[in-house]
Amino acid sequence: MARRALILVEGTRSNGVLYVKAAQRLGLHPITLSVDPAQYDYLAAEGSEAIRVDTGNLDALIGECSRLRATNDIAGITGLAGDDESVSTTVGKLCRHFDLPGPDPASIEGCCDKFTQRQLLAEAGVPIPAYRVAVNATEVESFAAEIGLPVVVKPAVGSGSIGVRLCRDVDELAEHTTYLLGGKHIWRSSPRVLVEEFAQGPQYCAAIMGNEVVCISALDFGPPPHFVYLGGTYPAPLTEDEHGRIADVSLSCLRALGLGWGPTNVELRWTKRGPVVIEVNPRLGGSVQTIEAAYGIDLVTEHIKLVIGEEWNLHKRHSHIATARLLIPDRDGILDWVDGDSRAAAIPGVVEAKLYIKPKTPIVRKGDYRDYIGYVLAASPSRARTKAIVQRAVDSIHWSITPFPIEHEQSAASHVSAPAQVPSGEG
Ligand SMILES: Nc1ncnc2c1ncn2[C@@H]1O[C@H](COP(=O)(O)OP(=O)(O)OP(=O)(O)O)[C@@H](O)[C@H]1O
């Protein structure tokens, strides 16, 4: 009998290995298709099959999957869009081609362009920040003046907070516009920049499967002008009324965007006018392990079940308070040493403590999700206890970074302006 294969198009540093392992647990043979499989360390570490394919090219993917069908029963296909969200649309089309369960590619495409997404949400009356799309510096400047500073300026297509900045005055605005439009930012398509009202208030994220809000978390970010994701807590401390309003707005996004198949993540901020939608992503967020620690639901496994046409089970097995904390280096330079991960992992209540970096690695912070060097996840039945456990774990991890010599420091300084973000860092 042919083995049952799960095709994974591309991967991610956070969720990729979870998909590979969950597929194996479900008795499936995972096969990753990627433009560069070597970028995913877990494939070699797990000995998981990978094939080099131009995943930006639908015909190439169809060709490879057709070839694989000779020796495999393809049970399902799904995509793990890392930096390149167009993968999700291509995967939707690939599923349609092979008549396999998958999301609507047109809805995914609309969602992945932040400007189109804003337009669709605005038409449906979903609360969002004021926004404009600009193609040159003059437009950025005049739209920012129209909206009023501070504004958030970001690429119309992108993820992981790459190129997203808070511009509080005209100098920051000019500097970031030059960064985005002056050749430093890498554009996959013609440059378009969103200029948005800065929606101020605590940030939440609704994790949705199908049309069901599974849970809502509170998210933490590093200091402005960057939006470096620092972690999140499940469930968010919300009243029933606040929870209901966030859930309602999140579900209205699904209707506006034609989503509702598989996982969706809705990020919102609670502002003076209540919940305002920051972004809708048609995929699982990076918090699946935190959700599992809080509720005992493995959303990766449940997503794969949907992808292969099986029934999922979103039943919560328990209800704990789970917090994930990413460790961000406090300065640029060469990492001399780092330790304490096993000490942190041994603390009761710590689910996982990991370091992603080895000594002698140069560190140049970028001001986005790529900056994290470690991770701590803790859970307990009480909010205060979880908070204390996370703090103890973070405090157990130490490192030392020697700044670059002066000539490097000057060139590095142009990428960087974030101060220390994790109090546990050495020095
Ligand atoms: N208009 C805004 N008002 C307030 N905060 C914003 C706004 N736009 C973006 N942000 C902040 O910047 C972060 C990243 O922005 P956004 O989600 O648009 O970018 P992204 O690159 O798609 O990130 P991700 O893939 O993590 O969702 C948001 O999570 C939010 O904290």
The ligand as an SDF file (V2000), in Angstrom:
LIG
                    3D

 31 33  0  0  0  0  0  0  0  0999 V2000
   -1.9930   50.7940   13.0400 N   0  0  0  0  0  0  0  0  0  0  0  0
   -1.3870   50.2320   14.0720 C   0  0  0  0  0  0  0  0  0  0  0  0
   -1.6210   50.6600   15.3310 N   0  0  0  0  0  0  0  0  0  0  0  0
   -1.0000   50.0990   16.4030 C   0  0  0  0  0  0  0  0  0  0  0  0
   -0.1120   49.1160   16.3160 N   0  0  0  0  0  0  0  0  0  0  0  0
    0.1710   48.6300   15.0910 C   0  0  0  0  0  0  0  0  0  0  0  0
   -0.4540   49.1440   13.9110 C   0  0  0  0  0  0  0  0  0  0  0  0
    0.0230   48.4650   12.8500 N   0  0  0  0  0  0  0  0  0  0  0  0
    0.9080   47.5660   13.3430 C   0  0  0  0  0  0  0  0  0  0  0  0
    1.0080   47.6550   14.6840 N   0  0  0  0  0  0  0  0  0  0  0  0
    1.8730   46.8580   15.5760 C   0  0  0  0  0  0  0  0  0  0  0  0
    2.8940   46.2420   14.8070 O   0  0  0  0  0  0  0  0  0  0  0  0
    2.7770   44.8250   14.8680 C   0  0  0  0  0  0  0  0  0  0  0  0
    3.1200   44.2500   13.5020 C   0  0  0  0  0  0  0  0  0  0  0  0
    2.2380   44.8110   12.5430 O   0  0  0  0  0  0  0  0  0  0  0  0
    1.4870   43.9260   11.4670 P   0  0  0  0  0  0  0  0  0  0  0  0
    0.7370   42.8190   12.1530 O   0  0  0  0  0  0  0  0  0  0  0  0
    0.7150   44.7980   10.5860 O   0  0  0  0  0  0  0  0  0  0  0  0
    2.7420   43.3730   10.6950 O   0  0  0  0  0  0  0  0  0  0  0  0
    3.1740   41.9440   10.2670 P   0  0  0  0  0  0  0  0  0  0  0  0
    4.5080   42.1380    9.6900 O   0  0  0  0  0  0  0  0  0  0  0  0
    2.1090   41.3230    9.4520 O   0  0  0  0  0  0  0  0  0  0  0  0
    3.3190   41.1510   11.6340 O   0  0  0  0  0  0  0  0  0  0  0  0
    2.7630   39.6980   12.0270 P   0  0  0  0  0  0  0  0  0  0  0  0
    3.1500   38.7500   10.9420 O   0  0  0  0  0  0  0  0  0  0  0  0
    3.4830   39.4410   13.3160 O   0  0  0  0  0  0  0  0  0  0  0  0
    1.2920   39.8560   12.1980 O   0  0  0  0  0  0  0  0  0  0  0  0
    1.3550   44.5690   15.3050 C   0  0  0  0  0  0  0  0  0  0  0  0
    1.2180   43.3280   15.9520 O   0  0  0  0  0  0  0  0  0  0  0  0
    1.0900   45.7490   16.2240 C   0  0  0  0  0  0  0  0  0  0  0  0
    1.6240   45.5290   17.5130 O   0  0  0  0  0  0  0  0  0  0  0  0
  1  2  1  0
  2  3  1  0
  2  7  2  0
  3  4  2  0
  4  5  1  0
  5  6  2  0
  6  7  1  0
  6 10  1  0
  7  8  1  0
  8  9  2  0
  9 10  1  0
 10 11  1  0
 11 12  1  0
 11 30  1  0
 12 13  1  0
 13 14  1  0
 13 28  1  0
 14 15  1  0
 15 16  1  0
 16 17  2  0
 16 18  1  0
 16 19  1  0
 19 20  1  0
 20 21  2  0
 20 22  1  0
 20 23  1  0
 23 24  1  0
 24 25  2  0
 24 26  1  0
 24 27  1  0
 28 29  1  0
 28 30  1  0
 30 31  1  0
M  END
$$$$
